Amino acid sequence: MTTHTDDVAIRTYGPGHVPALLGTLADIWADAHPELVDTPGGTTDGLSTDALRRQITGHARREGFVLVTAYAHGSPVGFAYAFPATPEYWYGPDLLPHIPEHIRTGRLMGLCELAVTPTWQGHGIGTRLHHHLVTAIAPQWSSLLVHPDNPRGRALYDRLGYTYAGPYRNEPGGPVYDLLVLQVDKAA
């Protein structure tokens, strides 16, 4: 499915399209996050384009996986992907008891990545990508992780209505992220 607005088209893809798009997605992500791109001797909190490729490939196996990509004048400028997730999977055993019951029992979307190239940030593309995911997955709740040192990403998620739910680590000793949640029907 493709939708057009102001010379920006949003295309929706399923897991079968991921292998062909991995290079493009990694390029968009690297452009959007230059501070996280692999640098000799640099610290990236375990984030890299190779790690992103592995992450997307693994998540594409999840039932209900949806990838949306934004194209401006035919060139890819942004992407986002998500999938329906169980609270047990998404929050993990340490954080799950701290998540309010009404969130734990609702339909949950795990938003894994949303990236827009810097020249196209501030044009509403991130909001449109998010909207397409929410429309495709139809959750009651959406949740994501954002690095505390990502003010532009955090500003977008604040505008979309996400609220802070607590600190979160993907792995022991890993970086601490801000876990955010959104009640989707209230945000519409």
MARMIPA-143790 format. One record per residue (C-alpha): residue number from 0; residue in one letter; chain; x, y, z. Coordinates in steps of 0.5 Angstrom, whole numbers. Layout:
<NUM,A,A,<X,Y,Z>>
...
//
This chain:
<0,M,A,<0,0,0>>
<1,T,A,<3,7,-2>>
<2,T,A,<0,14,0>>
<3,H,A,<2,21,-2>>
<4,T,A,<2,27,1>>
<5,D,A,<7,33,-1>>
<6,D,A,<11,29,-5>>
<7,V,A,<12,24,0>>
<8,A,A,<10,17,-1>>
<9,I,A,<9,12,5>>
<10,R,A,<10,5,3>>
<11,T,A,<8,-1,8>>
<12,Y,A,<12,-7,7>>
<13,G,A,<11,-14,11>>
<14,P,A,<17,-19,13>>
<15,G,A,<18,-22,6>>
<16,H,A,<21,-15,4>>
<17,V,A,<26,-14,9>>
<18,P,A,<32,-17,6>>
<19,A,A,<32,-13,0>>
<20,L,A,<31,-6,4>>
<21,L,A,<36,-8,10>>
<22,G,A,<42,-4,6>>
<23,T,A,<37,2,5>>
<24,L,A,<34,2,12>>
<25,A,A,<41,2,15>>
<26,D,A,<43,8,11>>
<27,I,A,<37,12,13>>
<28,W,A,<39,10,21>>
<29,A,A,<46,12,20>>
<30,D,A,<44,18,17>>
<31,A,A,<39,20,22>>
<32,H,A,<44,17,28>>
<33,P,A,<51,20,26>>
<34,E,A,<53,19,33>>
<35,L,A,<52,12,34>>
<36,V,A,<55,10,27>>
<37,D,A,<61,5,28>>
<38,T,A,<67,9,29>>
<39,P,A,<74,6,31>>
<40,G,A,<75,6,39>>
<41,G,A,<68,10,39>>
<42,T,A,<63,8,44>>
<43,T,A,<56,7,41>>
<44,D,A,<52,3,47>>
<45,G,A,<52,-3,43>>
<46,L,A,<49,0,37>>
<47,S,A,<51,0,30>>
<48,T,A,<49,-1,23>>
<49,D,A,<50,-9,23>>
<50,A,A,<47,-9,30>>
<51,L,A,<41,-6,27>>
<52,R,A,<41,-11,21>>
<53,R,A,<41,-17,26>>
<54,Q,A,<35,-13,30>>
<55,I,A,<31,-12,24>>
<56,T,A,<32,-19,21>>
<57,G,A,<30,-22,28>>
<58,H,A,<24,-18,29>>
<59,A,A,<21,-19,22>>
<60,R,A,<20,-26,24>>
<61,R,A,<15,-23,30>>
<62,E,A,<8,-24,28>>
<63,G,A,<4,-18,25>>
<64,F,A,<11,-15,24>>
<65,V,A,<10,-8,20>>
<66,L,A,<15,-4,16>>
<67,V,A,<13,3,13>>
<68,T,A,<18,7,9>>
<69,A,A,<18,14,7>>
<70,Y,A,<20,16,0>>
<71,A,A,<21,24,-2>>
<72,H,A,<21,25,-9>>
<73,G,A,<23,17,-10>>
<74,S,A,<28,17,-5>>
<75,P,A,<28,14,2>>
<76,V,A,<28,19,7>>
<77,G,A,<25,15,13>>
<78,F,A,<23,9,16>>
<79,A,A,<19,6,22>>
<80,Y,A,<17,-1,24>>
<81,A,A,<13,-5,30>>
<82,F,A,<10,-11,31>>
<83,P,A,<4,-13,36>>
<84,A,A,<8,-15,43>>
<85,T,A,<6,-19,49>>
<86,P,A,<7,-15,55>>
<87,E,A,<12,-20,58>>
<88,Y,A,<16,-20,52>>
<89,W,A,<16,-13,51>>
<90,Y,A,<18,-10,58>>
<91,G,A,<21,-17,61>>
<92,P,A,<21,-20,68>>
<93,D,A,<24,-14,72>>
<94,L,A,<20,-8,69>>
<95,L,A,<13,-12,68>>
<96,P,A,<11,-12,75>>
<97,H,A,<12,-4,75>>
<98,I,A,<7,-3,69>>
<99,P,A,<0,-1,71>>
<100,E,A,<-5,-7,70>>
<101,H,A,<-9,-3,65>>
<102,I,A,<-3,-3,60>>
<103,R,A,<-1,-10,61>>
<104,T,A,<-8,-13,59>>
<105,G,A,<-9,-8,53>>
<106,R,A,<-7,-10,46>>
<107,L,A,<1,-7,45>>
<108,M,A,<5,-5,40>>
<109,G,A,<12,-5,40>>
<110,L,A,<15,1,36>>
<111,C,A,<22,-1,35>>
<112,E,A,<25,4,30>>
<113,L,A,<23,10,27>>
<114,A,A,<29,14,23>>
<115,V,A,<28,20,19>>
<116,T,A,<34,23,15>>
<117,P,A,<36,30,18>>
<118,T,A,<35,34,12>>
<119,W,A,<27,31,12>>
<120,Q,A,<27,32,20>>
<121,G,A,<21,37,22>>
<122,H,A,<17,36,16>>
<123,G,A,<12,31,19>>
<124,I,A,<15,25,17>>
<125,G,A,<16,21,23>>
<126,T,A,<9,23,25>>
<127,R,A,<6,20,19>>
<128,L,A,<10,14,20>>
<129,H,A,<8,13,27>>
<130,H,A,<1,14,24>>
<131,H,A,<1,9,19>>
<132,L,A,<4,4,24>>
<133,V,A,<-2,5,29>>
<134,T,A,<-7,4,23>>
<135,A,A,<-4,-2,21>>
<136,I,A,<-3,-6,28>>
<137,A,A,<-9,-2,31>>
<138,P,A,<-6,-3,39>>
<139,Q,A,<-9,0,45>>
<140,W,A,<-2,2,47>>
<141,S,A,<4,3,44>>
<142,S,A,<11,3,47>>
<143,L,A,<18,4,45>>
<144,L,A,<25,6,48>>
<145,V,A,<29,12,47>>
<146,H,A,<36,14,48>>
<147,P,A,<36,20,54>>
<148,D,A,<41,23,49>>
<149,N,A,<36,24,43>>
<150,P,A,<33,30,44>>
<151,R,A,<30,30,37>>
<152,G,A,<27,23,38>>
<153,R,A,<24,25,45>>
<154,A,A,<21,31,42>>
<155,L,A,<17,27,37>>
<156,Y,A,<15,22,42>>
<157,D,A,<13,28,47>>
<158,R,A,<9,31,41>>
<159,L,A,<5,24,39>>
<160,G,A,<3,24,47>>
<161,Y,A,<8,19,49>>
<162,T,A,<9,19,57>>
<163,Y,A,<15,16,61>>
<164,A,A,<14,10,64>>
<165,G,A,<21,9,67>>
<166,P,A,<28,7,66>>
<167,Y,A,<30,0,62>>
<168,R,A,<36,-4,60>>
<169,N,A,<36,-9,54>>
<170,E,A,<41,-13,57>>
<171,P,A,<45,-13,64>>
<172,G,A,<50,-8,64>>
<173,G,A,<47,-5,57>>
<174,P,A,<45,3,56>>
<175,V,A,<39,5,60>>
<176,Y,A,<34,8,56>>
<177,D,A,<27,12,57>>
<178,L,A,<21,7,56>>
<179,L,A,<15,11,54>>
<180,V,A,<8,9,53>>
<181,L,A,<2,12,49>>
<182,Q,A,<-5,10,50>>
<183,V,A,<-7,10,43>>
<184,D,A,<-14,12,43>>
<185,K,A,<-13,18,47>>
<186,A,A,<-8,20,42>>
<187,A,A,<-12,20,36>>
//
